[in-house]
Amino acid sequence: MQRDSGQMWRATVAWRGGAYAGWQWQPNARTIQGEIEGALARLCGVDSTIRVSATGRTDSGVHAEMQIIGFRLPVARLPHQVVAGINQHTDDDIVCLRAETVDDDFSPRSWTKEKLYRYRILNRVQPCPFRVGLVWHLKHALDVDTMQAAIPVLVGRHDFSSFRASGCSAKTTVRYILAAEVRRIENDEIQIDFVGHGFLRHQVRIMVGTLIDVGLGRTPPSAMAIIRDARDRNRAGRTAPAHGLTLVSVELMDGARIVDE
């Protein structure tokens, strides 16, 4: 964060992303960053923009149970005022969970240790009205065992070019995935988790789409390593819809996991 006058803050926010064009500010679209920056300006009674940074960007339509953000306020406020101010000046689908003052050198992106992303799939013929917009509804039965056999290939440090969307501006396509898991839970839901420090554009969604092809029997589990090492986006599967993806948690470099209360 840029060092200006005023107090540095760290806050934890959550949102349902269906109405927003992702995290990052855009001139002609509603974004999470833009909504929070506007809320902070109104909280402080200023016309100028109060810049907010996060541990990373999220795509249009992606949700977050927890995201860590940082910002500097030009006027003094108490933690409960910051929380209440953000919540008052944003719609109900954006919520500030907590806020605290921090040292001037705090930077969400550079302090990030790891992030957990979860993709949710409703795997049955009938939809669920309580999960609309939060899961990818797939009617054809998925073979979770074969998906579990394929996913370990995605763990570790690899060149993930095959799982990178066009337009990605990352300087390197090498990423380190610490853990990955596929599991079937109750209520006909399948969840796919990925833990890593950072991900390429649409990487998680493309990996999910490729695992879906495995689960449908279109791609054998043994082909996952071949797809990974091909470094060719055309070899991987479809990009899974954004609305099934949620940023679940973030762990910072100080080792203290921040969880939703």
N, C-alpha and C positions, 0 to 999 in steps of 0.2 A: 504493500500500500504506500502511496505517496505520503511523505511527511509534511503535513500542514498543521496549522494551529487547530486546537481542539482535542477532545478525548477520543482515543481509539476504542472501538467496541467489537465484541464478538457476539454473534447471535445464532441461534438454531431455529431454522424455519422448516415448515412442511407445506406441501401443496398438492392439489389434484390438478394435473397439467392439461386436461382436455381443452380448456378455453384459451390456452397460451401457446405462443410460438417459441417455446423453449425458454431457457434461462436468459440468454444473452440479449441485451437491449437491441432493438431494431427500430428504425425510424417510422415505419408504417404498420406496426403490429404490436399487439399486447404481449409483453414478456414478463416473466417473474422479476427479473432485475429491474425493469422499468417501473413495475408496480410498487416494488419496495422502495426504490429511490424516490418515487413520488410521495409515498407515505412518510418517509423520513423528512422530506422537505416541508411537508405540511406540519409534521410534528414539531419541527424547529422554527416554523414561521419564516422560512426563507424562500426566495425565488430561484436561487441558484441550485444546481444539481448536486446532490450528495452521492458521490460515487460509492457503489457497493461491489465488492468482489466475492467470489465463492471458491470452493475447492475445485470446481470444474463446471463445464457447461453440461446441460441436459438438452436433449432433442425436443422438438415440438411435440407436445402431447405426452411426454414422459412425466411420471409422478415422483414425488420425494416424500418419504416419511421423515427424513432428516437431512438437512443440508446446513453446512456451516458457512456463515458469511462474515465479512469484516467491513467496517466503515468507520469514518471519523465524523463526529458531530460537531458543528460549530458553536453549539450552546450546551450548557450543562443540563443533563437530564439524569433521573434515577432509573435503575433497571426496570422497575415495574412500569414507569412511564414510557420507556422505549418499547416494551412488549405491548402495552395497551395501545400505544400510538400506531404501531405497525398494523395491529389487528383492527383498529378502528378505521384506518384509511385504506384498507385493502378489502376485497370481497372475501366471502366466507371460505373460498377454496384456497386461500393463502393464510397461513397461521404462523405467527411467531411463538415459539414455545418457551424461550428464555433468552436473556441477554445479560452481558456482563462487560465491565471495562477490562481492557487488557493493555499490555505494554505496546509501545509505539512500533515495535518491529514485527507485530503479528501480521501474517499474510496467509490467508486460508489455503491458497494453492501450494505455496512452498512448504507449508507445515503439514500437508496431507501425507499420511503414512499409507493408508489403504481405504478402499471403498467397497461396499457390498451392494451389488445390483441383483435384483431378483426379477425373473420373468415368470408370469403366471399364465397358465393355460387351462381353460375349462374344456375338458375332454369328454364330451357326451353329446347326444343329439339335441337335448333340450337346452335352451339358454337359461341363465339365472338373472332375474331382474335386479338382484342386489349386487351383482358384479359387473353389470354393463359398464363399459368404459374403463374397466380395471383389469380385465383378462382378455386373452385371445381365445375366442370360442372356436374350437376345432371339433367337428362332428365325427370324423373318422378316428377309430381307436389307434392310439399310439402304443408302441412296444417300448415301455420304459426300460426294460432290461437291456435292449440293444442300444438305447440312448446312453445308459450308464456305462456300457462297454466302450462307447466312442469318446465320451467326454474327457477322460484322463489325458488324451493327446493334447488338449488345449491348455493344460496346466504347465507352468514353467516359463522360461524366457525364450521367446520365439519371434520370428518375423511374421507378423499377422497381416501381411499385404492381402492375402486372399479374403480377409474379413474386413477390409476397409472400404468405405463408401467413396465414391468420386467426390471431389471437392474437399477432401480432407487436407488440412494445412499442416499436419504434424511433420516435424523435421525428420523423424525416424519412425519406421513402422515396427520396430522392435518393442514389445511390451512384455511385462512379467505378470502372469496370472498366478496368484498364490494358491487359490483353491477353486474348484468347480464341482458342482453337485446337481444331479437330477433326482427328484423324488416325487412319488405320488402321495398325496395327502388325502384327507377325507373330503367329501363333497365333490368328488370327480375332478379334483384339481391337480395339476402337475406344476411343480415349481422348479425352476432352473436358476441356480445361484452362481455368480462369479465374483470373486474377491481379487482386487488388484489395485495398484497405485493409480493407474490411469488407463484409459482405453481410447482407441482410435474412433473416428467418426462412424457411428452405427455398428461398431465392432460387436457389441453384445447382441444386438438384434440380428446381425448376420450369422453369428455363431448359433443362435437359437434357431434361425431358419434352416441352417444346415443340419442341426440335430433333429429337427422335425422331419426332414427327408429320411434320416436314419430310422426314426420311429415309425414312419409310414412304410418302410421297406424299400424305398426308392434308392437308398444309398447304403451299402454295407458299412458296419462300424469300422472295418479295417481301412476304408477309404478316407477316413478323417485325417490321418497323418499325411496321406498323399495330397489331399486338398490343401492342408496347412502349408506343406513344403512347396507347393506349386507357385505360391506367391502370385496367384492369378484370381481376381475377383470372380471371373466367369466360371471358375471351378466350384465355388461355394454355392450355398442355397440362397433362397429368397431372403429379403430383409423382413423380419417379423414386425408386425404393426407396433407403433410406439406406445399405444395405450396399455399394453400388457407389461411394460417395464417400469420398475420403481427403484429409485435410489433408497436403499433401506437404512444404511448407516455409514458414518465416516469415522475413521480413527486418525487422530492427529499424532504428530511426531513425538509429543511429550509422553505418549504411551497411555494416556487416559482416554478410554473409550467413552464417547458421549452417546447416550442412548435416550430414546424417547421416554419421557416420564408418564 
